[in-house]
């Protein structure tokens, strides 16, 4: 069962949210998408149904400035995309956490449910930052996560500042999106402090599952190894999905599951069943 919601944040930004399963006395998982991702991309609805059928509530949402508009499938809000920042995304995850744990937005919150978070790709870094800051998040899992947001060399930064934007190409559609100067300024100011993903992993002090494809073409496998080095070994598991790329064999539009995706979901389910009441 899927239920859709609309929420306006404290900064009056629109969040489109989907909930799979029932809200109540069951563990809840919050999914955080990555760059060029969205709540209805490829495997996300399948994952939502997967966890809901196995006794968990699964919540996914679109960041207010991810660029995907009312049709939920295409990047029609290019101007918003250009104004997005990592700090804004962290704040929006924390706002959704508050809705889940401290309001009746999704249903009666005076019930016994614990919250876990899952982040894919860039969303993995955002999820780790939010989890390190929020006591409401009891456990975290990352799928093909980045280990840093500081990903551009000096030449790229110089060109970015000169043009006023950095081009991001959607390889599936060929659409060219622009990251504005605000994103670069956010990284240059905060990558070693409030946006430091490795420090978030180091200071997490919560159960952490790191999953990564061995053949990831977008985020090299050494990034998950780095996260694993920084994280608390007593609380962290790292698992490789053999022969898998950045999206674990899934495409958009979704063409069905595959062994790599099932392995990813199975590891994630086992982890949260063990760590969440």
SVG drawing of the C-alpha trace seen along z (x, -y; Angstrom):
<svg xmlns="http://www.w3.org/2000/svg" viewBox="-3 -34 46 48">
<polyline fill="none" stroke="black" stroke-width="0.4" points="0.0,0.0 1.4,-3.4 0.2,-6.7 1.3,-10.1 1.8,-13.3 2.7,-17.0 4.6,-18.9 5.9,-22.5 9.1,-22.9 10.0,-25.5 11.6,-27.4 8.3,-27.0 9.8,-24.5 7.6,-21.7 8.4,-18.1 6.6,-15.3 6.6,-12.2 5.5,-8.6 4.9,-6.0 4.7,-2.3 3.0,-0.1 1.2,-1.1 2.5,-3.6 2.4,-2.4 3.9,0.3 6.6,1.4 10.1,0.3 10.3,-2.7 12.9,-3.2 13.5,-6.6 15.1,-6.5 17.3,-9.4 17.9,-9.6 21.1,-10.8 22.0,-13.2 19.7,-12.8 17.6,-10.5 14.1,-10.8 11.5,-8.9 10.0,-7.2 13.2,-6.3 13.8,-2.8 14.1,-0.5 12.7,-2.8 9.0,-1.9 10.0,1.8 12.2,1.4 9.3,-0.3 6.9,2.6 9.7,5.1 10.1,3.7 6.4,3.0 5.6,6.7 8.1,7.7 6.7,5.7 8.3,2.3 7.2,-1.2 9.2,-2.7 9.2,-6.4 10.8,-8.2 10.7,-11.8 12.0,-14.2 14.3,-16.9 12.6,-20.3 15.4,-21.3 16.2,-18.0 14.6,-19.3 11.8,-16.8 8.4,-18.5 4.7,-17.6 4.9,-14.7 7.2,-13.0 9.4,-11.5 11.2,-14.3 13.5,-17.2 11.2,-20.1 12.3,-22.3 15.8,-23.2 15.9,-26.5 15.4,-24.9 18.0,-22.3 20.5,-25.1 19.8,-26.5 20.2,-23.3 22.8,-22.7 23.9,-19.8 23.2,-21.8 19.6,-22.3 19.2,-18.5 20.5,-17.7 18.0,-20.1 15.2,-18.5 16.1,-15.0 16.0,-16.2 12.6,-17.8 11.2,-14.6 12.6,-12.8 10.8,-15.2 7.5,-14.5 8.0,-10.8 8.9,-10.8 7.3,-13.8 4.1,-14.7 1.0,-13.0 1.7,-13.8 1.8,-10.2 -0.3,-8.8 -0.4,-8.4 3.2,-9.0 2.6,-7.8 3.3,-4.3 6.4,-2.2 8.4,-2.5 12.1,-3.0 13.7,-4.7 16.4,-3.7 17.8,-5.6 19.0,-4.4 20.9,-6.6 21.9,-5.9 25.0,-7.5 25.1,-11.2 22.1,-10.5 24.3,-8.1 26.5,-11.0 23.4,-13.1 22.0,-10.1 25.2,-9.7 25.3,-13.4 21.6,-13.4 22.0,-10.2 25.1,-11.6 23.1,-14.7 19.7,-13.1 19.2,-10.9 15.9,-9.8 17.7,-7.7 18.8,-4.4 20.6,-2.8 21.9,-3.7 22.5,-1.8 24.2,-3.2 24.0,-2.0 26.9,-3.0 27.6,-6.0 30.0,-8.8 32.7,-9.4 33.0,-13.1 31.1,-16.0 34.4,-17.7 34.6,-16.0 35.8,-18.7 39.4,-19.6 40.8,-23.1 40.3,-23.5 36.6,-22.5 36.1,-24.9 37.6,-27.8 35.4,-27.1 32.4,-26.8 33.1,-30.2 33.7,-31.8 30.5,-30.5 28.4,-30.7 27.4,-27.1 28.6,-23.5 27.0,-21.2 25.4,-17.9 24.4,-15.6 21.6,-13.0 23.1,-10.2 19.7,-8.5 17.9,-11.5 20.8,-13.7 19.3,-16.6 21.9,-19.1 21.3,-20.5 23.2,-23.3 24.6,-23.3 24.7,-27.0 27.4,-28.8 25.6,-28.1 26.4,-24.4 30.1,-25.1 30.1,-27.8 28.4,-25.3 31.1,-22.7 34.0,-25.1 32.7,-26.5 31.4,-23.3 33.1,-20.2 35.5,-20.0 32.9,-20.8 29.1,-20.3 29.4,-18.5 32.2,-16.2 30.9,-12.7 33.9,-10.8 33.6,-12.6 29.9,-11.8 30.8,-8.1 33.4,-8.3 31.1,-10.0 28.0,-8.0 28.0,-5.7 25.1,-3.7 24.8,-0.5 25.9,-1.1 25.7,1.1 27.8,0.2 26.8,1.8 28.6,1.2 28.8,2.7 32.2,4.2 31.9,2.7 30.4,-0.7 31.2,-3.1 30.0,-6.3 31.4,-6.0 34.6,-4.0 34.7,-1.1 37.6,-2.7 35.1,-5.3 33.1,-2.7 36.4,-1.2 37.3,-4.7 34.0,-5.0 34.6,-1.6 38.0,-2.7 36.5,-5.8 33.5,-4.1 33.4,-2.2 34.4,1.4 32.3,2.7 29.1,1.2 29.8,1.4 29.3,4.0 30.6,3.6 29.4,5.9 30.3,6.1 27.6,6.8 29.7,8.8 29.6,7.7 27.2,4.9 27.3,1.3 26.0,-1.9 22.3,-1.1 22.7,2.6 21.5,3.8 18.3,1.6 17.2,-0.9 14.7,-3.6 12.0,-2.9 12.2,0.2 12.4,3.4 12.2,5.8 14.5,7.1 17.7,9.1 20.0,11.1 22.2,8.1 19.2,6.0 17.7,8.9 21.0,9.3 21.2,5.6 17.6,5.6 18.2,8.9 21.3,7.6 19.5,4.4 16.4,6.2 18.5,8.5 20.4,5.5 17.3,3.4 15.4,6.4 18.3,7.0 18.8,3.4 15.3,1.9 12.5,2.9"/>
</svg>
